[in-house]
């Protein structure tokens, strides 16, 4: 599969200061909505877990169903 480098809004999960997971969003409003939902429902009291919406350069590839997924964060 061919990977493509794009700049996108990315919801990043930091655990103990390290990137644990990341998901791409087309709009900052959708990223912030997902962040608020997660923070309300999951990780209210944890001090080692932090979510952040950041504009990142990422390498993406296509799933078998045609949707994009982030392979790695470049910057």
Secondary structure, DSSP 8 states (H G I E B T S, - for coil): ---EEEEEEEEEEEETTEEEEEEEESSHHHHHHHHHHHHHHT-SS-SSEEEEEEEEEEEEEE-TTS-EEEEEE--
